[in-house]
Amino acid sequence: MTRKMFQILRDSRLWARLRRRHLVWSAAIGIALAAAYNAALPLVVSTTEARATMERMLDDWSGGKSTISGEPEVRFWPEPLVTLPATTIVSTGPEPLRLAEIGRITASFSLFSALRGEQALEEITLVDPVITLERGADGAVNWQKPDWLVPPGNAMPRDEAPFGDITIENGRFRVVDRLAATGEGVDVAGISGTLKWPSFGGRLSAQFAAVIGGEAVGWAFVCEEPLALFARRNAALKTSLTSAPLTFSFEGTGNFSSQPFASGHLQMSAPSLAALAAWYRGAPDAELPPGGFSIDTRVTTGETALKLEELQLAIGEATATGVLDVQLPSGKGPRVEGTLAFDRIDLNGLPLATLKPAQGDDRGWRMAQALVGGWRLDVRLSSQEVLAGPLHLTDVAAGVMIDGSRVSLDIGDSTYANGRLSGRAVLSEKGVGQGGKLQVNLKDADFAAVLDSFGLKGPVPTGRGVLSVDLATGRPLWEAGVADVFGRVDYSLTNGRLADFDVHAFTDLVRKGEFFSLSQASDGTLEFQTADIEASFGGGTARLDRAAFVGPAGNISVTGVVPYRSGSLALAGTLAAPEAGKEPLQFFIGGSWPNAVISPLSVLLSPK
């Protein structure tokens, strides 16, 4: 038994020594193979060929001529990778133009392909590339049509290399337009993302991100037939832009011809108009309301037309549905026609100060002026409810028209204070900074409710009747005050009343021949059959051309002027009793409204 145990121990020690020797030899062989691998592969993979291969690929992609400076580097661990230093791509021709500059290029490659003598580079990464798209003063563009851009169905040149997967790190895209009047271009830095196009006949997808104006922006694009798209033929595509201030997406069919075509589903939204304007202008805009907007529609473009169908539009709290047609005639400004049906429009969040430009050279202001001056617009609007200051309109039918420098809003019909309101607002043809006109006609309305909504106090005539307003100003709307307005107002009532006016107390006070306050005759109401008031405005003064009240207690007539600046009253009045043969009472109204002071004519002619 003891002998067997010693035998087992000797056998186990022998096995251990053999295993250790096997491991040592295996390690030595592995190290030798690795050394041979690293020593032999540089002989197989030529850096010169790698540079030439990459230059050919860049030339094929861009249609230009590329040059790689410096010596490429090759590594094999943890994966085969070639790194190429600074690269420049220029256009071909007698006067080369700069197309792109690339700080560094890295690409992976297959060892088996290299062993077979094939220098195929894959998974290419462009580090710090700067791509420039420039239109010169002669209208020529620096980028030229590459050989691979052939019409669909045509044979691809055999030596063309597919794009494969291209990754961009810290890229920059510059657009320079020498023909632009403002000289402004586009310069987007910090671009990162990937373009995947494994074969020219296959699907192209791209996804990039950048920081624009301090906001992170993402852009995605997918096309199943990219060659058809680039050859200016229709192709199915999807694209989207995402950012905090603005999102946009389109899915449908389109092309990149000289007259681009698109048909599909379009969505666009901004959670805050103020934030969007601040992003665009580079500065906050406190005047804009905090609400946002969104558009969801089926869009179709033609040779000179754009149609938005099944349109769902939201601006702030207002939502609308409808159809819009945009015509783009050659040599003329665009024209927009259509209908929009709103559920509710609240204009109280849009102060007139929003019309005022932040600065005389404000870019947004210049664009707004160019938009108004260049477009033609004729859109019919309807809304179940419209809020504008004290106005609360229902069942509104209106139209907005822009014709060159002429801008107008016409309210064909609406309901207000149980009456029918129509009107028109027109901006000056010299521009919004030169004022405009306002015409309003309100028929068969309850004017007690109207005056109460405007907060008018004191003896004011109410009832059912007609109000016509025709006002204008030559001052900018955001600066115009009451003294800057001119025009006229006509006000007619039937079977109404003049509140806070006791005609009998007023008559007694006038006959006493002493000064008195109108408030001393305020404990009553004057009933009348008709009331007609005509007033004109201009030069900082309101002129009461006629105010006539006819009722069972007598007839009252008042004329005079009310200077705006002083707020004082200068009115002459007559009160004729209903009884025949009585001398009419004459009086003068001074002071200020509603604290008027009455002076009987007898006091003025024969002061004590």
Residue, then its C-alpha position, 0 to 999 in steps of 0.5 A: m500500500t505504501r509503495k503504491m502511494f509513492q508511485i502515485l506521487r512520483d507520477s503526479r510530479l512528473w505530470a506537473r513538470l510536463r505541463r509546465r514545460h508545455l505552457v512555457w513552450s506554448a508561450a514562447i511560440g505565441i510570442a514568436l508568432a506575435a513578433a513575426y506578425n508585427a514584423a511581417l505585416p508592415l511589409v504586407v501593408s504599404t503606407t504608400e498604397a494606403r495613402a494612394t487608396m484614400e486619395r482615390m476614394l476622396d477623389d471619387w467621392s468629391g469629384g475633386k483632387s485630394t492631397i494627403s500630407g505626411e506619412p500614414e501610420v499603421r497599427f494592428w492592435p487591437e484592430p488593424l487601423v491606418t491613420l492619415p494626416a492632414t488632407t486637402i481637397v480642391s476642385t479640378g480645373p485651371e483655377p483650383l478652389r478649396l473644397a475641404e480640409i481634413g485634420r486627420i483620417t482613420a480607417s480600418f482594413s482587412l488583413f486577409s484583403a491586405l494579404r491578397g494585395e487589396q487595399a480596401l479601407e472601411e469604417i472611415t472617420l474624418v476628424d476636424p473636417v472643414i467643408t466649404l460650399e461657395r458660389g462665386a461672383d460669376g455664379a459658379v459653384n466650387w463643387q463639381k459633379p462627381d463621376w458616380l452621380v449618374p442617372p438611375g439605371n446607368a452603369m456605374p464606373r467600375d473603379e468607383a469606390p462605394f462610400g461605406d460608413i463615414t464618421i464625422e468628428n468635430g466637423r465644420f460646414r461653411v456656405v459662402d455666397r458672393l452674390a448675396a446682397t447682405g454678404e451673410g453666409v452659414d457657418v456651422a461648427g462642432i458637427s458629429g455624426t455618421l453617413k452610411w451608404p454601403s453601395f451606390g444602389g442601396r439605402l443612404s442614411a445619415q445622422f448628424a448633431a451640432v450646436i447652433g446658436g447655443e442649442a444642440v441640433g440633430w439632423a437625420f436623413v434616410c433615402e432608399e434610392p439616393l442615386a435617383l434623388f441626386a439625379r433630380r428624380n423622385a425618390a422616397l425619403k425621410t428627414s428630421l431636425t430636432s432641437a429645443p427651440l424647433t422640431f421638423s420632420f418630413e416623410g414622403t417623396g421628393n427630388f433635388s431638381s432646379q424646381p424641387f418637388a416634395s409630397g408627403h407628411l410634414q410636421m413642424s413645431a416650436p414650444s415657444l415663439a419667444a424662445l425661437a425668436a431669441w434663438y434666431r436673433g441671438a438675443p431674448d425677445a421679451e415682447l413675444p408671447p410665451g406660447g408656441f406653434s405647430i403645423d401638421t399637414r400633407v404637403t405637395t409641391g408643383e412646378t410653381a405651387l405648394k399646397l398644404e392639405e389636411l392642415q392642422l395649425a396651432i398658434g398659442e392657444a388657438t388651433a385651426t384646420g384648413v387648406l392653403d395654396v401657395q403660388l410661386p409664379s416666375g418673376k413675381g412674388p409668391r401668392v397664398e390663398g386658402t381658408l383657416a377655421f379657428d376655434r379661438i383666437d386670443l390677440n391680447g397676448l400680442p401687444l403692438a410693441t411686438l411690431k416695433p423693430a429692436q434696432g433700425d438694422d434688425r435682421g428680423w425686421r428687414m426680413a419681415q418688411a421684405l416678406v410683406g412687400g414681396w408676398r401676395l396673400d388672400v386667406r379667409l378666416s373663421s373663428q368661433e371666438v375672438l378676444a381683442g382687448p375688451l372686444h369679445l367676438t363670436d362667429v367671426a368671418a374675416g379675411v387677411m390680404i397682403d398685396g405688395s405694401r398694402v396689408s388689410l384685415d376685413i371682418g365681414d361679419s361677427t357677433y358682438a353685444n348681441g349685434r352684428l360687427s363688421g370692419r376693416a383695418v388697413l396698414s399704411e402703404k408706406g409701411v407699418g411704421q407709418g400708421g394705418k386706418l380702422q373702420v368699424n360698424l356695429k349694428d343693433a347692438d346692446f350698447a350698455a354692454v358695449l360701454d360697460s366692457f370698455g369701462l366708460k363712466g359717467p352719463v353715457p347714452t345706451g340702448r340699441g343702435v348703430l355705431s360707425v367708427d372711421l379713424a386713422t393715424g400717421r404715427p407708428l402703431w406702437e407709438a400712436g396715442v389718442a392725440d395722434v388719431f384723426g377721423r370721426v365717430d357716428y352713434s345713433l340710438t333708439n329708445g335708450r337712456l342716459a344714465d346718471f342724469d336727472v333732467h328735472a334736477f338739471t333744469d331747476l339748477v340751470r334756471k337758478g342761474e348759478f354754477f353747479s356740478l353735473s354730479q348734482a343732477s346725477d340721481g336719475t335717468l333720462e329716457f329718450q326716443t332717439a339719440d344722434i351723436e357725431a364727433s370728429f377727431g384731429g389735431g389733438t382735439a375731439r370736436l362734438d359736431r352734434a349730440a341730439f337727444v329727443g325724449p318725453a322730458g324734452n330735447i337736448s342738443v350739445t356741441g363743442v370741443v374737448p382738447y386731449r392734452s388738457g382734458s378740459l370740456a368746452l361745450a355749449g348746450t340747449l335744453a328745450a322743454p316739451e311744453a310749447g312756448k317755453e324759452p329753451l335753456q342754454f348752458f355751457i359745460g366746462g371742467s373735465w369729464p366726468n366731473a363737468v361744471i355747468s354754467p347757465l348762459s344767464v350767468l355768463l351774460s350777466p355775471k353777478 
